[in-house]
Amino acid sequence: RAERKADASFRALRAEACRTRLAFGPKSWGAWAGGMEEAREASLRSPQTRDAWAALACADFRAHGFAKNFEAAGLLFPGEAWFDGARFAKDAWFNQTSFQGEASFRHTEFTADALFEGARFAHEAKFDALHAKDSMQMRGAFFAGAVRAVGARFDGDVWAVGARFQAG
């Protein structure tokens, strides 16, 4: 995991960079994600470059509070995506989002709708202890890896019509 190699100051800077990129909008996020995808192949040459790529490609939103609608629809998360302990006060839009690394939403709170329709999870998706106070919509989502939701609580409807699960 990317976390093992990163020190606290680097993790804080990475989290701030993620929030800043997202605030600048989809074009800014897309430019970063596209660059990380291009660098992925070169990173496989050695364990050191692979670890460096993983640390830089990680999207770290842990324990962050989102007061406005969260707009990540259609975005690419090239590495691991961490939303553990995040709080979403308004709708969270992850429709058509592509998670290329592990996606973790452990202990995350969605106060309004959590929208993952058509999202693609290439690796493990963790929703342990998640609390969705309104609807959780995962219509047409695709999960290539394991899905965990131990202790998750859903106060509203959960929609997963057409969702596909490939993990074996």
N, C-alpha and C positions, 0 to 999 in steps of 0.2 A: 504493500500500500504506500501511497505517496506520503502519508502522514509520518511514517517511521523515520524518514530522513530529514524532515523539516524542523527547524528549531522554532521557538515561540515568536521571535521577531519576524521571521520569514512568513510564518502562518498568518500573523496579523496583517502584514503587507499584502499577502496574497488575497486575503478576505476583502481588504479595502479595494484592491484592484478589481476584484469581481464585482463588487457593488458599483464602482465607478463605471466599468464597462457597460453594465446593465443599464445604468442611469442614462448613458449616452445613446442608448437605443439599439435596435436590432442590427443596424449597419456596423456599428462599432463592435458589438458582440460577434457578429458574423466574420468580420475581418480577423479578429483574434482566433476564433475557433477554426477558421480556414487555415490560418498559419500553423496552428497546432496540429491539424490533420496532415498538412504537408510535411511537418517535421517528424511525424510519428515514425515513418519508415527509417529515417536516418537514426532515430533514437534506439533502434533495435540492435545497433552494432556492438554495444557493450552494456554490461549491467549498470555502469555509471551513467551513461547517456540515457538509458531507459529510465533510471530512477529520477534523473533530472527532468526528463520530459514529463513523467508522471506527476512530479511536484508542481510543475508549471501549468500542466493541462487540467489540474484539479480546480473545480469551481466550489469554493468554500463559503457557504452562507449559514454556517452553524450559529444557532442562538440569535439570529438576527430577527428583528421585528420589522415587518412590512406593513406600514400603515395604509398604503394605497393599494389599488389593484396591482397584482403582480403579473407582469406581461412577459412571459417566456414562450408564448406560442410560436411554434416553428423553429425555435432555436436549436442549435447543436451544442451539446455538452461533450467535448471530445475525450475527456478523462473522467475521473470519478467526480460525482456531484454530491455534495454534502449539504443537506438542509436539516440536519439533526437539531432538534430544539428550536427551530425557527417558528415564528408566530406570524400567521397571515390574517390580518384584520379584515381584509376585503377579499374579493374573488382572486383566486390564483389560477392563471391561465398557462397550462402546460400542453395544450392541444397541439398535436403534430410535432412535439418536441422529440429530439433524438438524444438518448442517453447512451453514449458509447462505452462508458465505464460503469462501475457499480454506482447505483443511485440510492442514497440513504435519506430517508425521511423519518428516522426514529425520533420519537418524542416530539414530533412536529404538531402544531395546532393550526387547523384551518377553521376560522370562525365563520366564513362564508363558503361559497362553492369552491371545490377543488376540482379542476377540469383537466383531465388527462386523456381526452378523447383522441384516438389515433396516435398516441405517444408510442415510441419504440424504446424498449429497454434491452440493450445488447448483453447485459450481464445481470448479476443479482440485483433485485429491487427490495429494499428493506423499508417496511412500514411499521415496524414494531413500536407499540405504545403510541402510535399516531392517534390524534383525536380530531375527527371531522365533525364539526357541529352542524353543518348543513350538508348538502349533497356531495357525494364523491362520484365523479363521472369518468368512467374508463372505457366507454364504448369504443370498440375497434382497436384498443391498445394491443401491443404485441410484446410479450415477455419471453426473451430467449434464454434467460437464466432463472434461477430459483426466485420465488417471491415469498417474502416473510411478512407476516402481519400479527405476530404474537402480541397479545394484549392491546391490539388496536381497538378503538371505540368509534362507532359510527352512529351519530345521533339522527342523521337524516338518511335519505335514500342512497343506496350504492347502485350505480348503473354500470354493468360490465357486459352488455349485450355485444356479441361479436368479438370480445377480447380473446386473444389466442395465447396459449401457454406452451412453450416448446421444451422447457427443461425436463430432463428425464432422469 
